Amino acid sequence: MNIKKNDTIKMLSGKDKGKTAKVLQVLPKERKVSIEGLNLLVKHMRPNREGEKGQRIEFPSFVKVDKVALICPACNRQTRVAKKIVDNEKGSKKYRVCKKCQAVIE
């Protein structure tokens, strides 16, 4: 998967279309991400004891990876991701690369 935790992304569809935020959690097997402050759901909690008030809890729900796009930290634009393998003395390592500016994303 091309999106990782703490990446900055842009929503491509839904009620938060066009907004940017940081990724909080990634579920690679289900291909879903949780985004800070976007796609919020509201859960109504009943009071536990008499005399307490009930409350509304807002929490970010998961979004499919197809609905978001990565924002490159170097060029600050919405981009696709390529993979690049770099060899050095210790061995080879795979990096994510921006398709627009060719900068390494890490």
Secondary structure as the mmCIF struct_conf table of DSSP 4:
data_model
#
loop_
_struct_conf.conf_type_id
_struct_conf.id
_struct_conf.beg_label_comp_id
_struct_conf.beg_label_asym_id
_struct_conf.beg_label_seq_id
_struct_conf.end_label_comp_id
_struct_conf.end_label_asym_id
_struct_conf.end_label_seq_id
TURN_TY1_P TURN_TY1_P1 LYS A 5 ASN A 6
STRN STRN1 THR A 8 MET A 11
BEND BEND1 SER A 13 GLY A 14
TURN_TY1_P TURN_TY1_P2 LYS A 15 GLY A 18
STRN STRN2 THR A 20 LEU A 27
TURN_TY1_P TURN_TY1_P3 PRO A 28 ARG A 31
STRN STRN3 LYS A 32 ILE A 35
TURN_TY1_P TURN_TY1_P4 GLU A 36 GLY A 37
BEND BEND2 LEU A 38 ASN A 39
STRN STRN4 LEU A 40 MET A 45
BEND BEND3 ASN A 48 ARG A 49
TURN_TY1_P TURN_TY1_P5 GLU A 50 GLY A 51
HELX_LH_PP_P HELX_LH_PP_P1 GLU A 52 GLY A 54
STRN STRN5 GLN A 55 PRO A 60
HELX_LH_PP_P HELX_LH_PP_P2 SER A 61 SER A 61
STRN STRN6 PHE A 62 LYS A 64
HELX_RH_3T_P HELX_RH_3T_P1 VAL A 65 LYS A 67
STRN STRN7 VAL A 68 ILE A 71
TURN_TY1_P TURN_TY1_P6 PRO A 73 CYS A 75
BEND BEND4 ARG A 77 ARG A 77
STRN STRN8 GLN A 78 THR A 79
STRN STRN9 VAL A 81 ASP A 87
BEND BEND5 GLU A 89 LYS A 90
STRN STRN10 SER A 92 CYS A 98
TURN_TY1_P TURN_TY1_P7 LYS A 99 CYS A 101
STRN STRN11 VAL A 104 ILE A 105
#
